[in-house]
Amino acid sequence: GLLPQSQKGKFRFKGKNKIEKNKILNDAKILSSSGVFSIVLECVEKSLAKQITNLIKVPTIGIGASAHCDGQVLVTDDLLGLNPTNIRFVKKYANLRKIIDKSARLFKQEVIKKSFPKSKNSY
């Protein structure tokens, strides 16, 4: 599927056409038979993720590849809302970016005004 480490431009899901589907399916078969302990399917079309999961003997871990995978993973920074981007397969369970930004601004203001640190924050 998607290889985000080498992705240039927008993410797009993989396995839309027959050539991509066959390559991903063949790669999964080869990996499974070579002794891997699991396979990550990232941004893979859901019917292909289901087909691979049903075909191979090792667990599939999905990231944007549907609930048909044996397990799921999200990048911690994404699920905590630390990244400003909105990627389709990411569900943000919190918006820590907003909280962190507000906290950093408040800290900066208090340091500039010399209201931090107070004596209780010092030895």
N, C-alpha and C positions, 0 to 999 in steps of 0.2 A: 504494500500500500504506500501511503505517504511516507517520505523520509524527511522529516522536518529539519534535520541537521544540514541537508543540502537543498532545501526548498527555496526557490527564488520567486518572489511575488506572492500572489494570493494562494492560500491553501485550496485545493480542490480534491474532491473525493476520487478514489481510484476504483477501477473495475466497472466503468460505465460501458466500455465497448468490449467486444469479444476477445480482441488481442490482449488487452489489459487483464481481463478476467482469467484467461488461460495462463498468462504468465504468473499472476499472483497465485492461482490454484496450483500450478506446477511447482512454484517456489515453496509453497506450504507443504506439499507432498515430500519434496526433497528434504526440507528441514526436519519434518517429522520423522522420516526414515533415517536421518543421520544421527538421531539421538538427542535432539534438543529437549529441554524440559517443558517449554511452552513457546507459544508464538504470539507476538503482539500484532494485532490488525489495526492499523491506524488509518482512519478516513477511508475505509473500504466499504463499498456498496453493501447494503444489509443482506440482500439475497446471497451474495457471494460469501459474506461472513458466515451466514447460516450453513451454506454448502461446505465451506472449509471446516467449520466446527463439527459438523456431522460426519465428515470424511476422515479426519485425522485422529490419532489416538492421544495426542497431547493437548492440554488445555489451551484455549485461545483467550487472550486478554484483549478486550476492545478499548479503543479510544476513538470515539466517533464512528464506530463500526456496528452499532445496534446492540440490542439486548440479546441477540442470538449467540453472542460470545459467552464463554464459560465464566469469565470475570471481567471487571471493568477497572480502568485506571484513569485518573486525571492528574495533571501537574498540580502540585500543592498551591503554587502561586496563583494558578487559574481558579481553582475552586474556592480559594480564600478571597478572591477579588482583588489581587494585588496588581494585575495587569489591566491596562486600560482597554485593550482590544476585546472585541466581542466575536468570538469564534463560535460557529453554530453548535459544535458538539460540547462546548464547555457550559456547565451549569455553575453559576457563582452562588455559593452557599453563604457568603458574607461579602461585605464591601470594606475590607480592611484597608484598602488603599486610601479611602476617604478618612478613616480614623487615623491612620498613620500620618497623612498629610496635615490634618488638623493638629495632631499632637506635636509634630515637628515645628509647625508655625508658632504654636503657643510656647514651646520651649525657646525658640529663637527670640520671640518677643520678651520673655521673662529674662533671658540672659542680657539682652540689650538694655532693658530697664533696670537691671541689677536686682530684680526681685527673686531671682534664683541664682545661686543657692541661698537658702535661708540658713540660720544657725543649726536648725534641726537636720539639715542635709549636709552638714560638715562635721569634721572631727575637731 
